[in-house]
Each structure stands twice: as structure tokens, then as C-alpha cells.
């Protein structure tokens, strides 16, 4: 039943004698109230301004539970906000927003210094929370600060806001103009997406990681597979993953074209949320039996092998064993995809007591991750191996600082995109994408190799 058909459903209790209805004690319900919903439909319904049930194809005004922004705020939104004539940001925006200055780094350019100062001054004036440069990458810091929980609607001015779907939330990237609407009204509108349900059977083998699983799915489909749709991940293979491994997959849902990538709520997630300073209680959300899915896709995790995405696209995926002899000028380990403490632990186990054979840059996901890595001795392992350790920032991932590639260079990265120019360089530059294990093993070998060779 589509939205137009639901719109024609009339509550027929309005056409009968209400006194007769009361005498007979007949209970009528509206069909739309019991139509099965997907997770996406449930969360968007729960956060709709008028508290109505919505379904794929509907357009709905929403109040998000959490709002994330970064350098998009000073680059686009502050000027547009001032043009509206508004003197104050909406209370919903002020209460639910965290701005994280993660792309620009420390004083990398005069322009970036000015943008950061503009942000800090504006935030102070309007009572908006800000995490300054060096605090970490937004999609790591945001959940560390307790800004997302199960059942939440999260909107952010970065396409990888989808990462937070790993917390059983609907998390979506928005533009700078959408942010202005939230600043003025406290609400904005969204189209309710159809959902692709991904059922992961089996379990990953040793030396194979969730990055390999996601890239394998991407290679079997394309970067346009889920365009304007939501991914919902279920199955034994998902429940077997750690929370951090799930975040890697939700993070790259956007590389499959998706507007969101939602994971289930389970004990692993609940235990993590109990350690965070949450605002309110989690509301675990699952799709109803009988909910309508655009597609149901299945993959056996036990059949996945270490893979890399070859240039120039994340869906150009090959098993490492089929890539050939690819010598590397650089290995970059970082970004919102694979720079959490579990990723660094995987790398440390491989690199301990060994030496890298090519320039290797390691950037932690946040200052909290960096501190934990130092306490565990990982930083010492990396530096003794000859890798370079940096403060937390997005770095080279978006073509920023700390690890940009140049013309003719070949790099392996744990980031999420390898389009031409994404990490700098030109059409002669080549970037491959892989798991932290593949990156660590390849840094030691100086060429792309499977982590199985060193584990």
C-alpha cells in the first residue's frame, strides 16, 4: 500500500452513530496505525513534527534528536543565517547541536584559521557546543560525547553522518542550507526512503574484517546501488561484529548510495551506551514483521576474503590475491572509517617488532582514542616500526593536510573514497582502499599484501 492509498483511508467511525458505537463497545482502529514499518519509517515517524505515521515516499517535517556540524557551519551556514535576519538560533538547535572542527586541522591556512575563529565566536554568542581542532574526527567524537542513542534521528553537514546508524539510529547527511533551516526553525523536511535489508549470514574468518565485508558488497553491486535508499543490516554476521566494526559498515553506506545505514540494537550496543553521558533513554527500534523492503540482499560472511577497492572508485573491488604486484609510496591509516581504538589494536598486533617499508601515517579518530592508544603502548609500536603518528584530524582523507598524495604516487588508505583527486594528486595518482589489517601488512611489505601473510 503506497502513501496515496493510505491517504484515501477514512476513519469510518465518523460516519456512524457514536452512541451505538459506545453501546456495542466496538473498537475501531485506523489501518495506517497498524501498517508494518521499517526502522527508518518508525524513527522518522517518532521525530515528525506532527507526530504522524510516515512511510516510504512520504515527505515529513522532523525535529532531530542530534545535529552535527563542522567547517560547513562557517563556510556556508553562518552567512546564510545572518541573511535571514534572525537574531537567535532556535532552542532545539542550540540544545541538540555539537560542532566539531575536524577538517581544517591546526592553522593549516589563513582561511581556515579565520573560519575556526568565526565558528568559536558565533558559538559563544549563541550558546552552541564546539569541539575545537584536534579534538577528533566528528563521527568519532559525536558518539563519544553521548550525542546519539538507539531510536534517534541524527542530521549532520557531512555525508558520513551515516556512521551513527551503527547506534540503531537514522543518521543522514544534509547540506548547509538545511542546517540554516534547523538554526531558524528547529526543524527541517526529509523524504522517507525505501529500505534495502542486508542479511549477513555466517561469520568472518580470521584476518578478514568488516571493511572487507562492506567492500565486497559494494563490489557485487555499485556506488549507485542504494541511491536515495536506507540500508538496514541484520543477521548472524552483523551480531557477531563488534560495535566499532559495525560503525565502519554504516560509515560506508553512503558509498553504496545510501542515505542511512542502520544496525540493530543488542547487548553490545547497550553496554556501550551505558558508558556514555546520554541525553534521555535509548529506544531500541526494529522493523516490523511484514514491513515492505525495496530489496532483500544476502551475503555469507564466511565466504569473504581480504579485498581492496582499486582506483578510481570504491566499487572497483578485487581480492588482494588478484591485485598483482602494486608497490606503495604511502600508507595512510585514519579517517572516520577506520581510526578507532579497535582498528589501532589490529594494526599494532601486525606491526609489533617489524619495520615499515614505505611512508606510513597513522591518525587516531579522536584525542580520546589517541590517549587510549598511548596507554596501551600502540603509539610506541607504530613509531618504533617507523610510522608517523599525528594528532587527530580528517587529514588526507578529503584532500586536506597530513598525507596528501602527489602526481604519480600510489597509496593504500583505510579511508572511504578513492576517486581521482580525493586525497590530492591528479589522474596519475592511485589510491587503493583496504582494512587496517591490510594497510598494516602492506606498510611492512611496501606493496599491497593480504594480512594473512603476516598474521
C-alpha positions in Angstrom: 0.0 0.0 0.0 1.6 3.3 -1.1 1.2 6.7 0.6 -1.5 7.8 -1.9 -3.7 4.8 -1.0 -3.2 5.4 2.7 -4.3 9.0 2.2 -7.7 7.7 0.9 -8.3 5.6 4.0 -11.0 7.3 6.1 -11.7 6.7 9.8 -15.2 5.4 9.2 -16.2 5.9 12.9 -17.0 9.4 11.9 -19.9 8.1 9.8 -21.7 6.0 12.4 -23.9 6.8 15.4 -21.3 7.3 18.2 -23.9 6.3 20.8 -24.4 3.0 19.1 -20.6 2.6 18.8 -20.4 3.1 22.6 -23.2 0.7 23.4 -21.7 -2.1 21.3 -18.2 -1.4 22.8 -16.8 -1.8 19.3 -13.2 -0.7 19.0 -12.2 0.7 15.6 -8.6 1.3 14.5 -7.1 3.2 11.6 -5.4 0.9 9.2 -2.4 3.3 8.8 -1.7 2.9 12.6 -1.0 -0.8 12.2 0.7 -0.9 8.8 4.1 -2.6 9.4 7.0 -0.2 9.3 10.7 -0.4 8.7 13.2 1.0 11.2 13.6 4.1 9.0 9.9 4.7 8.9 9.5 4.2 12.6 12.3 6.7 13.6 11.1 9.3 11.2 7.5 8.9 12.5 8.7 9.3 16.0 10.5 12.5 15.2 7.9 14.0 12.9 6.8 17.5 13.9 3.1 16.5 13.9 3.7 13.0 15.3 2.2 11.2 12.3 2.9 7.8 10.9 5.0 8.0 7.7 6.1 5.5 5.1 8.5 5.3 2.1 7.6 8.0 -0.4 6.2 10.4 2.2 7.7 13.8 2.9 7.9 14.8 6.6 8.9 17.7 8.8 11.2 16.5 11.6 12.9 17.6 14.8 16.2 15.8 15.0 17.5 14.4 18.3 21.0 15.3 17.4 22.7 17.7 15.0 26.3 17.6 13.9 28.3 20.2 12.1 31.9 21.0 11.2 33.5 23.6 9.0 30.4 23.7 6.9 28.9 26.0 9.6 31.3 28.9 9.0 31.8 28.2 5.3 28.1 28.3 4.4 25.6 28.4 7.1 26.5 31.3 9.3 26.4 33.8 6.5 23.0 32.5 5.3 21.7 32.5 8.8 22.5 36.2 9.1 20.8 36.9 5.8 17.5 35.6 7.3 17.5 38.4 9.8 17.2 36.0 12.8 18.9 37.2 15.9 19.0 33.9 17.8 19.3 30.3 16.9 16.3 28.1 17.7 16.4 26.4 21.2 16.1 22.9 19.5 19.2 23.7 17.5 21.1 25.1 20.5 20.2 22.1 22.7 20.9 19.3 20.2 23.9 20.5 18.2 27.6 19.7 18.5 30.1 21.4 16.2 33.4 19.6 15.7 36.2 21.3 13.8 37.8 18.3 12.3 38.6 19.0 8.6 40.8 22.1 8.9 43.4 20.9 11.4 45.6 23.3 13.4 46.2 26.6 11.5 46.8 24.9 8.1 45.8 28.0 6.2 44.9 31.6 6.9 41.4 31.0 5.6 41.0 28.0 7.9 42.2 30.0 10.9 39.6 32.7 10.1 36.8 30.1 9.7 37.6 28.5 13.1 37.7 31.8 14.8 34.3 32.7 13.2 32.9 29.5 14.5 34.1 29.9 18.0 32.8 33.4 18.2 29.4 32.5 16.8 29.1 29.5 19.0 29.9 31.5 22.1 27.4 34.2 21.2 24.6 31.6 20.7 25.4 29.0 23.3 26.4 26.2 20.9 28.8 23.5 21.9 32.0 23.3 20.0 34.9 20.8 20.0 38.0 22.6 18.6 40.5 21.4 16.1 42.5 18.5 17.5 39.6 17.0 19.5 39.0 14.5 16.8 37.0 13.4 13.8 33.4 14.4 14.1 32.0 10.9 13.5 34.1 9.6 16.4 33.8 12.5 18.8 30.0 12.8 18.4 29.2 9.5 19.9 31.9 9.7 22.5 30.1 12.7 23.8 26.8 10.8 24.1 25.1 12.7 21.3 23.5 9.6 19.7 21.5 6.6 21.0 19.1 4.0 19.7 16.0 5.4 18.1 17.5 8.8 17.4 17.3 10.9 14.3 20.7 12.4 13.6 21.3 15.0 10.9 24.8 16.4 10.0 26.6 18.6 7.5 28.8 15.7 6.3 27.9 12.8 4.1 29.5 10.4 6.6 27.0 11.3 9.3 25.5 7.9 8.2 28.2 6.4 10.6 25.9 6.9 13.5 23.4 4.5 12.1 25.7 2.0 13.8 23.9 3.1 17.0 20.5 1.8 15.8 19.7 5.4 14.7 18.6 7.0 11.5 21.6 9.2 10.6 21.8 11.3 7.4 23.9 13.9 5.8 22.4 17.3 5.0 23.6 20.5 3.3 24.5 23.9 4.7 21.1 25.4 3.7 19.3 22.6 5.5 21.4 23.5 8.6 20.2 27.1 8.3 16.6 25.9 8.4 17.3 24.0 11.6 19.0 27.0 13.0 15.9 29.2 12.4 13.0 26.7 12.8 14.5 23.8 14.8 13.0 21.5 12.1 13.5 20.6 8.5 12.0 18.2 6.0 13.1 14.8 4.8 11.8 12.3 2.2 11.1 9.0 3.8 13.4 6.4 2.0 12.7 2.9 0.9 14.8 0.3 2.6 17.3 -2.3 1.4 17.6 -5.0 4.0 21.0 -6.7 4.1 21.1 -10.1 5.8 24.6 -11.2 6.7 24.8 -14.9 7.3 27.9 -16.8 8.7 30.9 -15.2 10.4 34.1 -13.5 9.2 37.2 -15.7 9.2 40.4 -14.7 10.9 42.2 -11.9 9.1 39.0 -10.7 7.4 37.3 -7.6 8.7 34.1 -5.6 8.3 35.8 -3.3 5.8 36.3 -6.4 3.6 32.7 -7.3 4.1 31.4 -3.9 3.1 33.8 -3.5 0.2 32.7 -7.0 -1.1 29.1 -5.9 -1.0 30.0 -2.7 -2.8 31.9 -4.6 -5.5 29.0 -7.0 -6.0 26.7 -4.0 -6.6 27.8 -0.4 -7.2 28.1 3.1 -5.8 24.6 3.7 -7.1 23.1 0.6 -5.5 21.2 2.3 -2.7 20.8 5.7 -4.2 18.2 7.7 -2.0 17.5 4.5 0.0 18.3 3.3 3.5 20.3 0.2 4.3 19.2 -2.0 7.2 21.8 -4.5 8.3 20.7 -7.7 10.1 21.8 -11.3 10.6 24.2 -13.5 12.5 27.2 -12.0 10.7 26.3 -8.5 11.9 25.5 -9.5 15.5 28.9 -11.2 15.6 30.7 -8.0 14.8 31.9 -5.6 17.4 30.2 -2.2 17.7 33.3 -0.5 16.1 33.3 -2.9 13.2 29.6 -2.1 12.6 30.4 1.6 12.5 32.8 1.0 9.7 30.0 -0.5 7.6 27.4 2.2 8.5 30.1 4.8 7.6 30.4 3.4 4.1 26.6 3.0 3.5 26.9 6.4 1.7 29.5 4.9 -0.7 26.8 2.4 -1.7 24.5 5.4 -2.4 22.5 5.1 0.8 21.1 8.0 2.8 21.4 5.9 6.0 22.9 2.6 7.2 21.1 1.3 10.3 22.4 -1.5 12.6 20.4 -3.5 15.2 20.3 -2.8 18.9 21.8 -5.6 21.0 23.7 -6.2 24.3 26.9 -4.9 22.7 25.4 -1.6 21.8 23.5 -1.4 25.1 26.7 -1.9 27.1 28.5 0.9 25.2 25.6 3.3 25.6 25.7 2.8 29.3 29.2 4.2 29.4 28.1 7.5 27.6 26.6 10.7 29.0 23.4 10.2 27.1 20.5 12.7 26.9 17.5 10.5 27.6 17.0 6.8 27.3 17.7 4.7 24.2 14.7 3.5 22.3 15.7 0.2 20.6 14.0 0.1 17.2 13.5 -2.9 14.8 11.4 -3.3 11.6 8.0 -4.9 12.0 7.2 -8.3 10.6 5.6 -7.7 7.2 7.4 -4.3 6.7 7.9 -3.5 3.0 11.5 -3.6 1.7 12.7 -2.3 -1.7 15.1 -5.2 -1.8 16.4 -8.0 0.4 20.0 -8.9 -0.2 22.0 -11.7 1.4 25.7 -12.3 1.8 27.7 -15.1 3.6 30.4 -13.5 5.7 32.4 -16.8 5.9 33.0 -16.6 2.1 34.5 -13.1 2.3 38.3 -12.7 1.8 40.6 -9.7 2.2 39.9 -7.3 -0.6 40.9 -3.8 -1.7 39.0 -1.2 -3.7 41.2 -0.3 -6.7 41.3 3.1 -8.3 39.3 5.1 -9.3 36.2 4.0 -7.4 35.2 2.3 -4.2 33.2 -0.3 -6.1 36.2 -1.4 -8.2 36.8 -4.2 -5.7 39.2 -7.2 -6.1 40.6 -9.8 -3.7 44.1 -8.8 -2.6 45.3 -12.1 -4.2 44.2 -10.8 -7.6 45.6 -7.2 -7.4 49.1 -8.1 -8.5 52.4 -6.6 -7.5 51.4 -3.0 -6.5 54.3 -1.1 -4.9 53.3 1.7 -2.5 54.6 5.2 -2.0 52.4 5.7 1.1 50.1 4.0 3.5 47.5 6.3 5.2 45.7 4.9 8.3 42.9 7.1 9.7 39.5 8.8 8.9 36.1 8.3 10.3 36.0 4.8 8.7 38.9 3.1 10.4 40.7 5.1 13.1 39.0 3.8 16.3 40.9 2.0 19.1 39.9 -1.4 17.7 41.4 -0.5 14.3 44.7 0.6 16.0 44.8 -2.6 18.0 44.5 -4.7 14.9 47.4 -2.7 13.3 49.6 -2.9 16.5 49.4 -6.7 16.6 50.6 -6.9 13.0 53.3 -4.1 13.2 54.8 -5.1 16.6 58.5 -5.8 16.2 58.5 -5.1 12.5 59.6 -2.1 10.3 57.5 -0.4 7.6 58.9 -0.3 4.1 57.1 2.8 2.9 55.9 6.2 4.3 53.2 5.3 6.8 51.0 7.9 8.5 48.7 6.9 11.4 46.0 9.4 12.6 43.7 8.4 15.5 40.0 9.1 15.4 39.9 11.4 18.4 42.1 12.7 21.2 40.4 10.1 23.5 41.4 7.3 21.1 44.9 8.7 20.9 45.2 8.7 24.7 44.0 5.1 25.0 46.4 4.1 22.2 49.3 5.7 24.1 48.2 3.9 27.4 48.2 0.5 25.6 51.6 1.1 24.0 50.3 1.2 20.4 51.9 4.6 19.7 55.3 3.2 20.7 54.8 0.2 18.4 53.9 2.4 15.4 56.8 4.8 15.9 59.3 2.0 16.5 58.1 0.5 13.3 58.9 3.7 11.5 55.4 5.0 11.1 54.4 8.7 11.7 51.9 9.4 14.5 49.7 12.5 14.2 47.2 14.5 16.2 43.5 13.7 15.4 42.0 15.3 12.3 40.5 14.2 9.0 43.9 14.7 7.4 44.4 13.5 3.8 41.0 11.7 3.6 39.3 14.7 1.9 42.5 16.0 0.3 43.3 18.2 3.3 46.7 18.1 5.1 48.9 15.3 6.6 49.3 12.8 3.9 48.0 14.2 0.6 49.4 12.2 -2.4 51.1 13.8 -5.3 51.2 13.2 -9.1 52.3 9.7 -9.9 52.1 8.4 -6.3 50.4 5.2 -5.3 48.8 4.9 -1.8 46.8 2.4 0.2 44.3 4.0 2.6 41.8 3.0 5.3 39.5 5.8 4.2 36.2 5.5 2.3 36.8 7.1 -1.1 39.4 6.8 -3.8 38.1 9.0 -6.6 40.7 10.9 -8.7 41.9 13.8 -6.6 40.1 12.8 -3.4 43.4 12.6 -1.5 45.2 15.0 -3.7 47.2 14.3 -6.8 45.8 14.0 -10.3 44.8 11.4 -12.8 48.3 9.8 -12.5 47.8 9.2 -8.7 46.3 6.0 -7.5 44.6 5.2 -4.2 43.6 1.8 -3.0 41.2 1.2 -0.1 41.6 -1.6 2.5 41.1 -2.7 6.1 43.5 -1.6 8.8 45.0 -5.1 8.8 45.6 -4.9 5.0 47.1 -1.4 5.5 49.4 -2.5 8.3 50.6 -5.6 6.4 51.1 -3.6 3.2 53.1 -0.9 5.1 55.5 -3.5 6.2 55.8 -5.2 2.8 55.9 -1.9 0.9 53.4 -3.3 -1.5 49.8 -4.5 -1.3 49.6 -7.8 0.5 47.0 -9.8 2.4 47.2 -9.6 6.2 47.1 -13.4 6.1 50.8 -13.2 5.2 51.7 -11.6 8.5 49.1 -13.0 10.9 
